[in-house]
Amino acid sequence: MVKKHGIRQSIMLPALGVMMAGAFTLAAGVSATAAEVGATGRPSDCSVEKRSFGAIASCKNHNGGHYRALIVCKNPENGKMVDFEGGWRKAGLSYAYCQGSYSKPVHEGLATKVS
């Protein structure tokens, strides 16, 4: 006499094993590294220089992020200061210019962001 419980177990366990193996194969197939999906980070190896007109910023490694130059400029007549920002860049130079009566560059800086 054959027990139904034993037959069910002998069929279900291998079927469950096949289903689990299929699920692991599918999961492994859709996994990807951060480099493959274009993960982003902050730029690195950056520098900024104060110039007579404002500031210049650059980064050697953008790491998927952006950077820009910042400059604080002073009005020589009244001593007031204003911040100016360069355009966001992934490569090349970002320029921040002193404008209008705020013609004297005082402090330079650099801003980065994850994109």
All heavy atoms as an XYZ file, in Angstrom:
840
protein
N       0.838     -1.160      0.000
C       0.000      0.000      0.000
C       0.893      1.236      0.000
O       1.833      1.349      0.768
C      -0.858     -0.038      1.252
C      -1.742      1.111      1.354
S      -3.003      0.599      2.460
C      -3.372      1.892      3.391
N       0.579      2.215     -0.891
C       1.361      3.432     -1.037
C       0.653      4.549     -0.301
O      -0.547      4.753     -0.472
C       1.514      3.804     -2.531
C       2.290      5.089     -2.694
C       2.143      2.675     -3.283
N       1.410      5.260      0.485
C       0.832      6.386      1.216
C       0.796      7.613      0.317
O       1.764      7.925     -0.365
C       1.663      6.701      2.455
C       1.633      5.632      3.500
C       2.421      6.082      4.689
C       2.406      5.031      5.775
N       3.205      5.408      6.910
N      -0.311      8.291      0.292
C      -0.441      9.491     -0.529
C       0.478     10.597     -0.025
O       1.013     11.369     -0.800
C      -1.888      9.977     -0.531
C      -2.802      9.100     -1.306
C      -4.178      9.689     -1.358
C      -5.088      8.785     -2.147
N      -6.434      9.274     -2.218
N       0.678     10.689      1.241
C       1.512     11.740      1.823
C       2.945     11.612      1.310
O       3.585     12.586      0.953
C       1.464     11.636      3.344
C       2.226     12.712      4.063
N       3.088     13.563      3.465
C       2.237     13.060      5.371
C       3.609     14.383      4.353
N       3.107     14.083      5.528
N       3.473     10.399      1.231
C       4.831     10.157      0.754
C       4.990     10.513     -0.713
O       6.006     11.041     -1.147
N       3.980     10.248     -1.526
C       4.024     10.568     -2.953
C       4.010     12.085     -3.136
O       4.769     12.634     -3.917
C       2.840      9.916     -3.696
C       2.993      8.396     -3.661
C       2.764     10.423     -5.124
C       1.797      7.671     -4.209
N       3.155     12.741     -2.421
C       3.055     14.193     -2.511
C       4.387     14.841     -2.142
O       4.838     15.746     -2.792
C       1.945     14.695     -1.596
C       1.032     15.642     -2.314
C      -0.044     16.195     -1.434
N      -1.067     15.182     -1.193
C      -1.795     15.096     -0.115
N      -1.615     15.940      0.881
N      -2.687     14.164      0.024
N       5.014     14.367     -1.091
C       6.296     14.911     -0.658
C       7.365     14.655     -1.702
O       8.168     15.524     -1.993
C       6.713     14.255      0.661
C       6.763     15.223      1.785
C       7.259     14.545      3.045
O       7.471     13.338      3.108
N       7.446     15.358      4.058
N       7.388     13.475     -2.294
C       8.421     13.146     -3.262
C       8.261     13.941     -4.557
O       9.219     14.166     -5.261
C       8.440     11.645     -3.555
O       7.230     11.254     -4.151
N       7.076     14.397     -4.867
C       6.845     15.224     -6.059
C       7.047     16.702     -5.732
O       7.651     17.442     -6.493
C       5.431     14.987     -6.622
C       5.332     13.556     -7.161
C       5.104     15.998     -7.704
C       3.932     13.183     -7.571
N       6.583     17.144     -4.602
C       6.617     18.560     -4.244
C       8.023     19.066     -3.950
O       8.376     20.172     -4.335
C       5.724     18.826     -3.027
C       4.249     18.660     -3.317
S       3.671     19.759     -4.609
C       3.655     21.291     -3.740
N       8.858     18.284     -3.275
C      10.195     18.755     -2.923
C      11.054     19.029     -4.154
O      11.648     20.101     -4.250
C      10.880     17.788     -1.967
C      10.311     17.805     -0.537
C      11.008     16.761      0.316
C      10.456     19.179      0.089
N      11.123     18.132     -5.138
C      11.907     18.459     -6.340
C      11.308     19.646     -7.102
O      12.035     20.484     -7.618
C      11.844     17.188     -7.183
C      11.560     16.098     -6.217
C      10.715     16.732     -5.135
N       9.994     19.749     -7.161
C       9.351     20.866     -7.852
C       9.680     22.175     -7.149
O       9.974     23.189     -7.792
C       7.845     20.648     -7.906
N       9.666     22.166     -5.837
C      10.011     23.354     -5.071
C      11.473     23.729     -5.314
O      11.806     24.889     -5.479
C       9.759     23.105     -3.581
C      10.032     24.279     -2.647
C       9.154     25.475     -3.002
C       9.813     23.863     -1.211
N      12.347     22.723     -5.389
C      13.764     22.969     -5.667
C      13.972     23.615     -7.026
O      14.756     24.547     -7.181
N      13.255     23.159     -8.036
C      13.353     23.732     -9.383
C      12.860     25.177     -9.373
O      13.480     26.063     -9.969
C      12.560     22.878    -10.396
C      12.428     23.595    -11.730
C      13.222     21.528    -10.577
N      11.760     25.427     -8.694
C      11.219     26.793     -8.628
C      12.198     27.720     -7.913
O      12.427     28.851     -8.340
C       9.856     26.799     -7.935
C       8.779     26.171     -8.783
S       7.083     26.218     -8.137
C       7.191     26.636     -6.468
N      12.802     27.269     -6.818
C      13.755     28.097     -6.073
C      14.983     28.387     -6.928
O      15.474     29.498     -6.965
C      14.168     27.396     -4.775
C      13.035     27.205     -3.791
S      12.747     28.618     -2.755
C      14.206     28.641     -1.757
N      15.476     27.372     -7.633
C      16.642     27.572     -8.497
C      16.322     28.575     -9.594
O      17.133     29.437     -9.930
C      17.080     26.240     -9.095
N      15.120     28.511    -10.141
C      14.697     29.478    -11.162
C      14.628     30.887    -10.607
O      15.037     31.846    -11.258
N      14.142     31.027     -9.398
C      14.041     32.354     -8.780
C      15.432     32.935     -8.542
O      15.673     34.113     -8.796
C      13.273     32.262     -7.460
N      16.369     32.122     -8.077
C      17.735     32.610     -7.853
C      18.403     32.974     -9.175
O      19.135     33.939     -9.267
C      18.565     31.585     -7.092
C      18.209     31.483     -5.642
C      17.826     30.284     -5.089
C      18.223     32.609     -4.825
C      17.488     30.189     -3.748
C      17.886     32.517     -3.482
C      17.510     31.303     -2.941
N      18.133     32.209    -10.223
C      18.705     32.506    -11.533
C      18.170     33.833    -12.051
O      18.915     34.657    -12.566
C      18.379     31.377    -12.533
O      18.888     30.153    -12.016
C      18.984     31.659    -13.887
N      16.881     34.061    -11.900
C      16.291     35.334    -12.331
C      16.860     36.494    -11.540
O      17.190     37.543    -12.093
C      14.773     35.295    -12.183
C      14.021     34.487    -13.222
C      12.541     34.429    -12.862
C      14.211     35.071    -14.605
N      16.983     36.342    -10.246
C      17.520     37.412     -9.404
C      18.959     37.714     -9.783
O      19.370     38.861     -9.850
C      17.420     37.028     -7.931
N      19.744     36.696    -10.055
C      21.138     36.910    -10.438
C      21.229     37.570    -11.804
O      22.115     38.369    -12.057
C      21.880     35.582    -10.443
N      20.286     37.285    -12.671
C      20.298     37.860    -14.011
C      20.001     39.348    -14.033
O      20.490     40.063    -14.891
N      19.242     39.865    -13.082
C      18.897     41.280    -13.082
C      19.794     42.107    -12.188
O      19.688     43.315    -12.178
C      17.419     41.516    -12.675
C      16.479     41.016    -13.729
C      17.121     40.900    -11.338
N      20.686     41.480    -11.465
C      21.580     42.272    -10.636
C      22.628     42.922    -11.532
O      23.033     42.372    -12.536
C      22.248     41.409     -9.564
O      23.114     40.488    -10.172
N      23.035     44.151    -11.165
C      24.029     44.881    -11.943
C      24.910     45.670    -10.990
O      24.493     46.037     -9.899
C      23.334     45.810    -12.924
N      26.095     45.946    -11.433
C      26.988     46.744    -10.606
C      26.617     48.209    -10.729
O      25.931     48.615    -11.661
C      28.448     46.550    -11.047
O      28.589     47.068    -12.364
C      28.863     45.100    -10.993
N      27.109     49.018     -9.802
C      26.832     50.452     -9.839
C      27.385     51.080    -11.117
O      26.781     51.989    -11.675
C      27.430     51.125     -8.614
N      28.516     50.608    -11.591
C      29.110     51.161    -12.813
C      28.240     50.879    -14.030
O      28.143     51.702    -14.928
C      30.499     50.574    -13.020
N      27.575     49.709    -14.057
C      26.749     49.355    -15.201
C      25.497     50.212    -15.299
O      25.026     50.497    -16.381
C      26.339     47.887    -15.121
C      27.493     46.933    -15.345
C      27.109     45.501    -15.052
O      26.203     45.275    -14.226
O      27.724     44.599    -15.626
N      24.948     50.635    -14.180
C      23.723     51.429    -14.210
C      24.005     52.925    -14.136
O      23.100     53.726    -14.128
C      22.739     51.027    -13.074
C      22.249     49.622    -13.277
C      23.365     51.223    -11.724
N      25.257     53.313    -14.086
C      25.612     54.726    -14.079
C      25.349     55.405    -12.749
O      24.766     56.476    -12.710
N      25.745     54.782    -11.666
C      25.555     55.380    -10.353
C      26.290     56.711    -10.286
O      27.308     56.903    -10.933
C      26.087     54.454     -9.271
N      25.750     57.638     -9.537
C      26.350     58.951     -9.477
C      26.901     59.251     -8.097
O      26.431     58.733     -7.099
C      25.325     60.037     -9.852
O      24.237     59.970     -8.949
C      24.826     59.844    -11.260
N      27.887     60.081     -8.087
C      28.510     60.512     -6.846
C      28.978     61.945     -6.994
O      28.737     62.586     -8.005
N      29.656     62.429     -6.002
C      30.181     63.791     -6.053
C      31.506     63.818     -6.807
O      32.282     62.875     -6.741
C      30.387     64.324     -4.648
C      29.081     64.532     -3.921
C      29.280     65.414     -2.695
N      28.029     65.569     -2.009
C      27.115     66.484     -2.323
N      27.319     67.302     -3.298
N      25.997     66.558     -1.642
N      31.763     64.922     -7.510
C      33.051     65.065     -8.183
C      34.201     65.038     -7.171
O      34.027     65.392     -6.004
C      32.952     66.444     -8.840
C      31.489     66.668     -9.012
C      30.855     66.020     -7.818
N      35.374     64.636     -7.659
C      36.549     64.571     -6.792
C      37.755     65.152     -7.515
O      37.721     65.375     -8.722
C      36.820     63.134     -6.367
O      37.080     62.332     -7.495
N      38.819     65.357     -6.760
C      40.066     65.925     -7.276
C      39.789     67.283     -7.927
O      40.123     67.520     -9.082
C      40.723     64.954     -8.256
C      42.213     65.223     -8.410
O      42.747     66.059     -7.650
O      42.832     64.620     -9.299
N      39.159     68.171     -7.149
C      38.720     69.473     -7.643
C      39.659     70.592     -7.190
O      40.350     70.467     -6.183
C      37.313     69.785     -7.123
S      36.081     68.571     -7.619
N      39.642     71.679     -7.947
C      40.416     72.861     -7.576
C      39.642     74.110     -7.970
O      38.798     74.080     -8.872
C      41.783     72.846     -8.255
O      41.626     72.940     -9.657
N      39.917     75.202     -7.267
C      39.299     76.492     -7.574
C      40.361     77.578     -7.396
O      41.190     77.491     -6.495
C      38.047     76.748     -6.686
C      38.404     76.826     -5.220
C      37.313     77.987     -7.129
N      40.340     78.557     -8.291
C      41.309     79.654     -8.243
C      40.576     80.988     -8.290
O      39.650     81.158     -9.066
C      42.243     79.602     -9.457
C      43.119     78.397     -9.528
C      43.971     78.412    -10.796
O      44.326     79.507    -11.267
O      44.252     77.324    -11.300
N      41.045     81.918     -7.457
C      40.514     83.283     -7.515
C      41.288     84.021     -8.596
O      42.511     83.932     -8.662
C      40.660     83.979     -6.169
C      40.056     85.372     -6.146
C      39.954     85.947     -4.751
C      41.304     86.119     -4.124
N      41.269     86.864     -2.860
N      40.569     84.743     -9.457
C      41.173     85.544    -10.522
C      40.683     86.986    -10.387
O      39.811     87.277     -9.578
C      40.780     84.998    -11.893
C      41.249     83.582    -12.168
C      42.747     83.569    -12.457
N      43.286     82.266    -12.691
C      43.433     81.707    -13.881
N      43.044     82.339    -14.960
N      43.959     80.507    -13.979
N      41.217     87.856    -11.204
C      40.839     89.281    -11.125
C      39.369     89.508    -11.462
O      38.757     90.463    -11.000
C      41.720     90.110    -12.065
O      41.531     89.678    -13.409
N      38.748     88.626    -12.244
C      37.348     88.759    -12.657
C      36.391     87.947    -11.797
O      35.179     88.104    -11.879
C      37.183     88.324    -14.117
C      37.610     86.907    -14.365
C      36.762     85.840    -14.102
C      38.882     86.632    -14.855
C      37.154     84.538    -14.325
C      39.277     85.321    -15.087
C      38.420     84.276    -14.816
N      36.901     86.989    -11.013
C      36.059     86.091    -10.224
C      36.789     84.814     -9.880
O      37.865     84.857     -9.304
N      36.219     83.651    -10.271
C      36.817     82.360     -9.926
C      36.641     81.365    -11.056
O      35.693     81.447    -11.834
C      36.190     81.809     -8.654
N      37.565     80.392    -11.098
C      37.517     79.279    -12.052
C      37.605     77.990    -11.244
O      38.465     77.851    -10.380
C      38.699     79.314    -13.039
C      38.690     80.596    -13.855
C      38.663     78.097    -13.952
C      39.912     80.747    -14.744
N      36.705     77.042    -11.540
C      36.718     75.744    -10.845
C      36.767     74.611    -11.863
O      36.221     74.731    -12.965
C      35.476     75.593     -9.978
N      37.416     73.515    -11.468
C      37.442     72.313    -12.301
C      37.609     71.093    -11.402
O      38.098     71.198    -10.285
C      38.577     72.379    -13.323
O      39.821     72.366    -12.663
N      37.192     69.941    -11.923
C      37.361     68.669    -11.225
C      37.871     67.645    -12.230
O      37.383     67.593    -13.360
C      36.044     68.189    -10.623
S      35.408     69.242     -9.306
N      38.831     66.849    -11.826
C      39.385     65.838    -12.725
C      38.454     64.640    -12.872
O      38.402     64.019    -13.915
C      40.759     65.388    -12.225
C      41.801     66.462    -12.379
C      43.171     65.965    -11.971
C      44.185     67.085    -12.126
N      45.500     66.677    -11.654
N      37.711     64.296    -11.810
C      36.793     63.150    -11.833
C      35.390     63.609    -11.477
O      35.139     63.961    -10.334
C      37.254     62.083    -10.831
C      38.671     61.638    -11.088
O      39.034     61.318    -12.208
N      39.484     61.637    -10.052
N      34.482     63.589    -12.441
C      33.121     64.053    -12.131
C      32.310     62.988    -11.407
O      31.349     63.312    -10.715
C      32.400     64.562    -13.378
C      32.068     63.515    -14.392
N      31.033     62.645    -14.231
C      32.646     63.210    -15.564
C      30.961     61.842    -15.279
N      31.941     62.160    -16.108
N      32.651     61.707    -11.548
C      31.961     60.616    -10.835
C      30.451     60.651    -11.029
O      29.704     60.198    -10.176
C      32.298     60.643     -9.340
C      33.774     60.494     -9.072
O      34.466     59.747     -9.761
N      34.286     61.209     -8.097
N      29.997     61.212    -12.124
C      28.561     61.297    -12.395
C      27.906     62.526    -11.819
O      26.738     62.783    -12.071
N      28.628     63.318    -11.029
C      28.062     64.519    -10.413
C      28.434     65.784    -11.170
O      29.008     65.738    -12.259
N      28.100     66.924    -10.595
C      28.381     68.224    -11.192
C      29.117     69.118    -10.192
O      29.037     68.897     -8.989
C      27.074     68.918    -11.595
C      26.410     68.297    -12.775
N      25.630     67.176    -12.677
C      26.418     68.649    -14.078
C      25.173     66.859    -13.881
N      25.644     67.729    -14.749
N      29.758     70.154    -10.703
C      30.464     71.127     -9.868
C      30.312     72.516    -10.484
O      29.978     72.650    -11.666
C      31.950     70.766     -9.740
C      32.660     70.640    -11.064
C      33.279     71.748    -11.653
C      32.702     69.430    -11.742
C      33.913     71.641    -12.882
C      33.333     69.320    -12.956
C      33.946     70.429    -13.524
O      34.566     70.318    -14.736
N      30.547     73.546     -9.662
C      30.540     74.911    -10.173
C      31.385     75.816     -9.282
O      31.585     75.540     -8.098
C      29.124     75.469    -10.285
C      28.420     75.717     -8.976
C      27.086     76.340     -9.246
N      26.264     76.391     -8.054
C      25.002     76.746     -8.063
N      24.408     77.067     -9.185
N      24.314     76.777     -6.955
N      31.862     76.892     -9.887
C      32.665     77.879     -9.173
C      31.748     78.832     -8.411
O      30.633     79.123     -8.842
C      33.516     78.674    -10.155
N      32.240     79.309     -7.270
C      31.539     80.310     -6.455
C      32.509     81.454     -6.181
O      33.710     81.225     -6.008
C      31.092     79.701     -5.123
C      30.254     78.436     -5.178
C      30.065     77.880     -3.764
C      28.907     78.720     -5.814
N      31.980     82.674     -6.118
C      32.822     83.815     -5.787
C      32.018     84.816     -4.957
O      30.833     85.017     -5.205
C      33.409     84.496     -7.057
C      34.465     85.528     -6.695
C      32.319     85.101     -7.916
C      35.758     84.934     -6.237
N      32.647     85.377     -3.944
C      32.064     86.475     -3.162
C      32.769     87.737     -3.657
O      33.997     87.820     -3.640
C      32.297     86.287     -1.649
C      31.747     87.483     -0.869
C      31.657     84.993     -1.172
N      31.978     88.694     -4.105
C      32.523     89.922     -4.664
C      32.108     91.113     -3.821
O      30.993     91.156     -3.292
C      32.043     90.113     -6.103
S      32.496     88.743     -7.179
N      33.016     92.086     -3.757
C      32.813     93.255     -2.903
C      32.644     94.509     -3.760
O      33.338     94.698     -4.762
C      34.030     93.417     -1.993
C      33.939     94.528     -0.982
C      35.190     94.508     -0.112
C      35.135     95.563      0.958
N      36.334     95.512      1.818
N      31.730     95.375     -3.312
C      31.583     96.692     -3.916
C      32.601     97.599     -3.226
O      32.485     97.853     -2.030
C      30.159     97.208     -3.706
C      29.926     98.559     -4.328
O      30.821     99.391     -4.415
N      28.695     98.781     -4.748
N      33.618     98.091     -3.966
C      34.660     98.884     -3.330
C      34.159    100.219     -2.765
O      34.780    100.789     -1.863
C      35.679     99.122     -4.440
C      35.149     98.524     -5.671
C      33.866     97.859     -5.369
N      33.027    100.707     -3.251
C      32.507    102.004     -2.784
C      31.831    101.924     -1.427
O      31.973    102.814     -0.600
C      31.551    102.589     -3.826
C      32.245    102.938     -5.132
C      31.265    103.417     -6.187
O      30.076    103.666     -5.876
O      31.697    103.514     -7.342
N      31.038    100.861     -1.201
C      30.298    100.788      0.062
C      30.660     99.564      0.918
O      30.145     99.405      2.019
C      28.786    100.829     -0.193
C      28.307     99.677     -1.048
O      28.970     98.656     -1.170
N      27.147     99.857     -1.665
N      31.498     98.666      0.410
C      31.950     97.522      1.182
C      30.976     96.351      1.227
O      31.285     95.324      1.827
N      29.810     96.467      0.598
C      28.841     95.359      0.593
C      29.368     94.215     -0.266
O      30.083     94.427     -1.245
C      27.490     95.831      0.052
C      26.765     96.761      1.005
C      25.396     97.102      0.460
C      24.668     98.058      1.385
N      23.356     98.422      0.857
N      28.974     92.994      0.133
C      29.420     91.805     -0.598
C      28.231     90.997     -1.102
O      27.190     90.948     -0.445
C      30.305     90.942      0.296
C      31.627     91.604      0.606
S      32.789     90.488      1.342
C      32.682     90.994      3.041
N      28.419     90.358     -2.264
C      27.388     89.542     -2.900
C      28.036     88.264     -3.427
O      29.180     88.284     -3.896
C      26.706     90.311     -4.061
C      25.740     89.421     -4.828
C      25.988     91.532     -3.549
N      27.281     87.156     -3.375
C      27.737     85.861     -3.904
C      27.317     85.727     -5.368
O      26.186     86.064     -5.726
C      27.108     84.697     -3.141
C      27.456     84.712     -1.675
O      28.557     85.156     -1.325
O      26.605     84.273     -0.880
N      28.213     85.194     -6.198
C      27.899     84.859     -7.582
C      28.305     83.420     -7.828
O      29.252     82.908     -7.225
C      28.637     85.799     -8.552
C      28.178     87.223     -8.470
C      28.908     88.149     -7.746
C      27.008     87.630     -9.091
C      28.490     89.471     -7.651
C      26.580     88.952     -8.995
C      27.323     89.871     -8.277
N      27.589     82.751     -8.745
C      27.808     81.329     -9.012
C      28.058     81.102    -10.490
O      27.444     81.744    -11.338
C      26.559     80.529     -8.610
C      26.163     80.722     -7.168
C      24.754     80.229     -6.877
O      23.939     80.099     -7.819
O      24.476     79.971     -5.702
N      28.939     80.162    -10.788
C      29.150     79.731    -12.165
C      28.144     78.668    -12.545
O      27.360     78.206    -11.706
N      28.161     78.275    -13.797
C      27.258     77.226    -14.273
C      27.709     75.850    -13.828
O      28.899     75.600    -13.630
N      26.734     74.936    -13.651
C      27.047     73.550    -13.283
C      27.749     72.886    -14.455
O      27.332     73.024    -15.600
C      25.782     72.778    -12.935
C      25.170     73.174    -11.638
C      24.016     73.875    -11.454
C      25.668     72.888    -10.327
N      23.764     74.039    -10.118
C      24.774     73.445     -9.394
C      26.796     72.222     -9.848
C      24.952     73.358     -8.027
C      26.981     72.132     -8.477
C      26.070     72.687     -7.588
N      28.823     72.137    -14.165
C      29.601     71.456    -15.194
C      29.871     70.013    -14.792
O      29.970     69.706    -13.613
C      30.960     72.146    -15.395
C      30.930     73.601    -15.765
C      30.429     73.808    -17.154
N      31.208     72.992    -18.064
C      31.714     73.401    -19.196
N      31.518     74.619    -19.595
N      32.405     72.586    -19.970
N      30.007     69.142    -15.806
C      30.470     67.768    -15.596
C      31.906     67.622    -16.065
O      32.596     66.693    -15.683
C      29.596     66.791    -16.373
C      28.533     66.141    -15.553
C      27.946     64.959    -16.268
C      27.211     64.131    -15.249
N      26.580     62.981    -15.814
N      32.329     68.522    -16.919
C      33.691     68.502    -17.461
C      34.083     69.931    -17.810
O      33.225     70.799    -17.984
C      33.745     67.624    -18.705
N      35.364     70.171    -17.881
C      35.838     71.503    -18.260
C      35.849     72.464    -17.087
O      35.905     72.064    -15.935
N      35.787     73.748    -17.413
C      35.896     74.803    -16.408
C      34.546     75.457    -16.135
O      33.753     75.658    -17.041
C      36.881     75.875    -16.886
C      38.303     75.399    -17.180
C      39.115     76.523    -17.793
C      38.959     74.880    -15.919
N      34.329     75.802    -14.879
C      33.165     76.591    -14.482
C      33.689     77.966    -14.062
O      34.627     78.066    -13.274
C      32.432     75.924    -13.314
O      31.372     76.752    -12.869
N      33.089     79.021    -14.604
C      33.513     80.394    -14.319
C      32.436     81.106    -13.515
O      31.257     81.059    -13.877
C      33.718     81.174    -15.610
C      34.828     80.647    -16.478
C      34.572     79.691    -17.456
C      36.125     81.103    -16.323
C      35.589     79.209    -18.263
C      37.151     80.633    -17.136
C      36.872     79.685    -18.105
O      37.882     79.211    -18.897
N      32.838     81.782    -12.452
C      31.938     82.643    -11.682
C      32.513     84.061    -11.775
O      33.684     84.278    -11.447
C      31.858     82.188    -10.232
N      31.703     85.003    -12.248
C      32.165     86.364    -12.497
C      31.608     87.357    -11.489
O      30.410     87.307    -11.167
C      31.726     86.823    -13.892
C      32.306     86.013    -15.012
C      31.588     84.975    -15.587
C      33.573     86.297    -15.507
C      32.119     84.225    -16.630
C      34.115     85.565    -16.550
C      33.386     84.530    -17.111
O      33.918     83.792    -18.140
N      32.458     88.285    -11.048
C      31.977     89.432    -10.297
C      31.238     90.328    -11.286
O      31.663     90.462    -12.438
C      33.147     90.200     -9.669
S      33.952     89.302     -8.325
N      30.120     90.920    -10.847
C      29.275     91.663    -11.777
C      28.870     93.019    -11.230
O      28.745     93.191    -10.016
C      28.025     90.841    -12.091
C      28.354     89.490    -12.685
C      27.153     88.583    -12.775
O      26.026     89.051    -12.911
N      27.369     87.295    -12.707
N      28.627     93.941    -12.144
C      28.151     95.275    -11.778
C      29.145     95.998    -10.898
O      30.358     95.954    -11.120
N      28.613     96.662     -9.880
C      29.482     97.425     -8.980
C      30.236     96.523     -8.005
O      31.126     96.983     -7.296
C      28.651     98.462     -8.207
O      27.671     97.811     -7.436
N      29.886     95.219     -7.983
C      30.582     94.250     -7.121
C      31.763     93.689     -7.919
O      31.731     92.578     -8.419
C      29.624     93.150     -6.670
C      28.497     93.709     -5.847
C      27.300     94.099     -6.439
C      28.659     93.898     -4.492
C      26.276     94.641     -5.680
C      27.638     94.441     -3.721
C      26.457     94.811     -4.331
O      25.454     95.353     -3.578
N      32.788     94.491     -8.051
C      33.867     94.183     -8.981
C      35.113     93.570     -8.348
O      36.006     93.132     -9.059
C      34.267     95.455     -9.735
O      34.682     96.449     -8.799
N      35.201     93.538     -7.030
C      36.415     93.029     -6.377
C      36.177     91.631     -5.818
O      35.427     91.448     -4.861
C      36.840     93.974     -5.260
C      38.111     93.525     -4.556
C      38.620     94.586     -3.625
C      39.785     94.159     -2.796
N      40.887     93.569     -3.462
N      36.843     90.593     -6.399
C      36.697     89.244     -5.845
C      37.361     89.152     -4.467
O      38.469     89.642     -4.274
C      37.421     88.349     -6.845
C      38.113     89.234     -7.799
C      37.704     90.633     -7.562
N      36.630     88.530     -3.513
C      37.128     88.447     -2.145
C      37.414     86.988     -1.755
O      38.513     86.672     -1.309
C      36.118     89.083     -1.152
C      36.626     88.976      0.261
C      35.841     90.523     -1.539
N      36.421     86.100     -1.897
C      36.563     84.695     -1.511
C      36.064     83.808     -2.643
O      34.978     84.038     -3.164
C      35.744     84.371     -0.254
C      36.102     85.192      0.946
N      37.277     85.024      1.633
C      35.434     86.191      1.564
C      37.321     85.878      2.629
N      36.216     86.610      2.609
N      36.840     82.778     -2.970
C      36.428     81.811     -3.991
C      35.971     80.530     -3.328
O      36.329     80.251     -2.185
C      37.566     81.529     -4.970
C      38.694     80.709     -4.402
C      39.684     81.492     -3.569
O      39.538     82.708     -3.344
O      40.636     80.876     -3.077
N      35.167     79.763     -4.046
C      34.693     78.487     -3.512
C      34.243     77.564     -4.629
O      34.262     77.926     -5.801
N      33.830     76.377     -4.225
C      33.414     75.341     -5.164
C      32.212     74.624     -4.570
O      32.211     74.284     -3.386
C      34.575     74.367     -5.360
C      34.300     73.116     -6.176
C      34.326     73.455     -7.662
C      35.352     72.066     -5.880
N      31.203     74.395     -5.385
C      30.029     73.628     -4.954
C      29.965     72.361     -5.798
O      30.282     72.373     -6.989
C      28.756     74.438     -5.139
N      29.558     71.237     -5.180
C      29.368     69.974     -5.893
C      27.989     69.430     -5.585
O      27.385     69.770     -4.571
C      30.436     68.934     -5.480
O      30.276     68.632     -4.103
C      31.835     69.415     -5.784
N      27.498     68.591     -6.497
C      26.208     67.940     -6.235
C      26.190     66.577     -6.927
O      26.871     66.356     -7.920
C      25.045     68.789     -6.717
C      24.905     68.913     -8.227
C      23.668     69.696     -8.604
C      23.523     69.804    -10.107
N      22.268     70.473    -10.482
N      25.413     65.685     -6.380
C      25.173     64.383     -6.963
C      24.067     64.568     -7.986
O      23.050     65.190     -7.715
C      24.742     63.361     -5.891
C      24.393     62.037     -6.521
C      25.818     63.210     -4.843
N      24.276     64.049     -9.183
C      23.278     64.249    -10.243
C      22.573     62.968    -10.596
O      23.106     61.926    -10.564
C      23.956     64.785    -11.481
O      24.626     65.973    -11.187
